């Protein structure tokens, strides 16, 4: 789907493809949050979750250095790291 969007010259078609892709990714993330993360929380300790979360946020800053730390959608992730 990404390759198809990259090849598109039609702005409206490109926008629609990117929107569908974003929805698919978000749906996949929600599934993993509901299915995998509870099991990980049970099988890990707080220090391990803290290390993994900090590594994730550091990498995210490398990819999105433009203030992504202020993104309100990341607040639950930060809160879950400390619980």
C-alpha positions as CSV (number, residue, x, y, z in Angstrom):
1,X,0.0,0.0,0.0
2,X,2.9,2.4,0.8
3,X,4.5,1.8,-2.6
4,X,1.1,2.4,-4.3
5,X,0.7,5.7,-2.5
6,X,4.3,6.7,-3.4
7,X,3.5,6.1,-7.1
8,X,0.3,8.1,-7.1
9,X,0.1,11.4,-8.9
10,X,-3.4,12.1,-7.8
11,X,-3.4,14.0,-4.5
12,X,-6.9,12.9,-3.5
13,X,-6.1,9.3,-4.2
14,X,-2.8,9.6,-2.3
15,X,-4.6,11.2,0.7
16,X,-7.2,8.4,0.7
17,X,-4.5,5.7,0.6
18,X,-2.5,7.3,3.4
19,X,-5.7,7.7,5.5
20,X,-6.5,4.0,5.0
21,X,-2.9,3.0,5.8
22,X,-3.0,5.1,9.0
23,X,-6.3,3.5,10.1
24,X,-4.8,0.0,9.5
25,X,-1.7,0.8,11.5
26,X,-3.8,2.3,14.4
27,X,-6.1,-0.7,14.4
28,X,-3.1,-3.0,14.6
29,X,-1.6,-1.0,17.4
30,X,-4.8,-1.1,19.4
31,X,-5.0,-4.9,19.0
32,X,-1.4,-5.3,20.2
33,X,-2.1,-3.0,23.2
34,X,-5.1,-5.1,24.2
35,X,-3.6,-8.5,23.5
36,X,0.1,-8.4,24.0
37,X,0.8,-5.6,26.5
38,X,-1.2,-7.1,29.4
39,X,0.7,-10.3,29.0
40,X,4.0,-8.4,28.9
41,X,3.0,-6.5,32.0
42,X,2.3,-9.7,33.9
43,X,5.6,-11.3,32.8
44,X,7.9,-8.3,33.4
45,X,8.9,-6.1,36.3
46,X,8.7,-2.4,36.5
47,X,12.4,-1.9,35.9
48,X,12.3,-3.8,32.7
49,X,9.2,-1.9,31.5
50,X,10.9,1.4,32.4
51,X,14.1,0.5,30.4
52,X,12.1,-0.6,27.4
53,X,9.9,2.4,27.5
54,X,12.8,4.8,27.8
55,X,14.5,3.1,24.9
56,X,11.3,3.4,22.8
57,X,11.0,7.1,23.7
58,X,14.6,7.8,22.9
59,X,14.3,6.2,19.5
60,X,11.0,8.1,18.9
61,X,12.9,11.3,19.6
62,X,15.5,10.3,17.0
63,X,12.7,9.7,14.4
64,X,10.5,12.6,15.4
65,X,12.7,15.3,17.0
66,X,10.1,18.1,16.5
67,X,8.4,18.1,20.0
68,X,6.7,14.7,19.8
69,X,7.2,14.5,23.6
70,X,4.3,16.9,23.8
71,X,2.0,14.6,21.9
72,X,-1.0,13.9,24.2
73,X,-1.4,10.4,22.7
74,X,1.9,9.5,24.3
75,X,0.8,10.4,27.8
76,X,-0.8,7.0,28.5
77,X,2.4,5.3,27.4
78,X,4.5,7.4,29.8
79,X,2.0,6.8,32.7
80,X,2.0,3.0,32.0
81,X,5.8,2.9,32.2
82,X,5.6,3.9,35.9
83,X,2.8,1.7,37.0
